[in-house]
Amino acid sequence: MNQELIDQIRRIVERVLQEQTPVSTQITHEKRLLAIFGATQLELHEAIQQLQTCRQNGWEITIILSDLATKVANLEPIYVAFGEENVLQENSLSNIAVFLETYQQIVLPVLSYPMVAKLALRLADTPCTYLVSEALSKGKKVIAASDALNQSEVSIKMGSIFSKLKSDYVNALSELGVQLVPITQIAESVIEKMSGSRAVVEKTLISAATISKLDADVRELVYENPTIITPLAREHAKKRGIQLIPKN
């Protein structure tokens, strides 16, 4: 049996499986961003503008407000910009594991001193600090804007001792994998194209057609387990350098 006939039979089998298997055809590219706002009394205009730029570039954004943020920050601009349905309060979170699975990147648009200290000392005693700590441990991208630290009234009052302590904490965050950027570079850091882009497919059959519909930069395809993957789909994925990964 020649190769052309084998490929023809495979295509027929795939078509039959697709017709007989109820599937969800949604392919989700993980452009999902979680923005965590800590306690601050600073103007939030620039942080909001940066996140809106991300959204204009196709990123789906969810906001989490720390407990302290809800008590000291002016949150009205956040609700206006992103809608109340996309803004969650820390004390209302019930299943943190879902956030760790769902979001590709985490951004701390206003890195406050309390957040810096807890993360540096690995005190994951709140939902927000736990989310960030776990994301770092899983190798996820965490971006933080440290501008607020340089404008802290506490830093000015306590002088050199506080500055040394702050420096140690910031260095510790860098060692943990936090990407520290100026607030004006948040969007640029989020949007920058990473090699090895990942896609998630939510269907019970992966065919060659599924692989062909993926963007050219996709290098990992995460699928629900169990899922039928046709031999031709595996061949196509191998030729394109796409790794097929079962979702845990």
Secondary structure in CASP SS format (residue, H / E / C, confidence):
PFRMAT SS
TARGET T0000
AUTHOR 0000-0000-0000
METHOD secondary structure of the structure
MODEL  1
M C 1.00
N C 1.00
Q H 1.00
E H 1.00
L H 1.00
I H 1.00
D H 1.00
Q H 1.00
I H 1.00
R H 1.00
R H 1.00
I H 1.00
V H 1.00
E H 1.00
R H 1.00
V H 1.00
L H 1.00
Q H 1.00
E H 1.00
Q H 1.00
T C 1.00
P C 1.00
V C 1.00
S C 1.00
T C 1.00
Q E 1.00
I E 1.00
T E 1.00
H E 1.00
E C 1.00
K C 1.00
R E 1.00
L E 1.00
L E 1.00
A E 1.00
I E 1.00
F E 1.00
G C 1.00
A C 1.00
T C 1.00
Q C 1.00
L C 1.00
E C 1.00
L C 1.00
H H 1.00
E H 1.00
A H 1.00
I H 1.00
Q H 1.00
Q H 1.00
L H 1.00
Q H 1.00
T H 1.00
C H 1.00
R H 1.00
Q H 1.00
N C 1.00
G C 1.00
W C 1.00
E E 1.00
I E 1.00
T E 1.00
I E 1.00
I E 1.00
L E 1.00
S C 1.00
D C 1.00
L C 1.00
A H 1.00
T H 1.00
K H 1.00
V H 1.00
A C 1.00
N C 1.00
L C 1.00
E H 1.00
P H 1.00
I H 1.00
Y H 1.00
V H 1.00
A H 1.00
F H 1.00
G C 1.00
E H 1.00
E H 1.00
N H 1.00
V E 1.00
L E 1.00
Q E 1.00
E H 1.00
N H 1.00
S H 1.00
L C 1.00
S C 1.00
N C 1.00
I H 1.00
A H 1.00
V H 1.00
F H 1.00
L H 1.00
E H 1.00
T H 1.00
Y C 1.00
Q C 1.00
Q E 1.00
I E 1.00
V E 1.00
L E 1.00
P C 1.00
V C 1.00
L C 1.00
S C 1.00
Y H 1.00
P H 1.00
M H 1.00
V H 1.00
A H 1.00
K H 1.00
L H 1.00
A H 1.00
L C 1.00
R C 1.00
L C 1.00
A C 1.00
D C 1.00
T C 1.00
P H 1.00
C H 1.00
T H 1.00
Y H 1.00
L H 1.00
V H 1.00
S H 1.00
E H 1.00
A H 1.00
L H 1.00
S H 1.00
K C 1.00
G C 1.00
K C 1.00
K E 1.00
V E 1.00
I E 1.00
A E 1.00
A E 1.00
S C 1.00
D H 1.00
A H 1.00
L H 1.00
N H 1.00
Q C 1.00
S C 1.00
E H 1.00
V H 1.00
S H 1.00
I H 1.00
K H 1.00
M H 1.00
G H 1.00
S H 1.00
I H 1.00
F H 1.00
S H 1.00
K H 1.00
L H 1.00
K H 1.00
S H 1.00
D H 1.00
Y H 1.00
V H 1.00
N H 1.00
A H 1.00
L H 1.00
S H 1.00
E H 1.00
L H 1.00
G C 1.00
V E 1.00
Q E 1.00
L E 1.00
V E 1.00
P C 1.00
I H 1.00
T H 1.00
Q H 1.00
I H 1.00
A H 1.00
E H 1.00
S H 1.00
V H 1.00
I H 1.00
E C 1.00
K C 1.00
M C 1.00
S C 1.00
G C 1.00
S E 1.00
R E 1.00
A E 1.00
V E 1.00
V E 1.00
E E 1.00
K C 1.00
T C 1.00
L E 1.00
I E 1.00
S C 1.00
A H 1.00
A H 1.00
T H 1.00
I H 1.00
S H 1.00
K C 1.00
L C 1.00
D C 1.00
A C 1.00
D C 1.00
V E 1.00
R E 1.00
E E 1.00
L E 1.00
V E 1.00
Y E 1.00
E C 1.00
N C 1.00
P C 1.00
T C 1.00
I E 1.00
I E 1.00
T C 1.00
P H 1.00
L H 1.00
A H 1.00
R H 1.00
E H 1.00
H H 1.00
A H 1.00
K H 1.00
K H 1.00
R H 1.00
G C 1.00
I C 1.00
Q E 1.00
L E 1.00
I E 1.00
P E 1.00
K C 1.00
N C 1.00
END
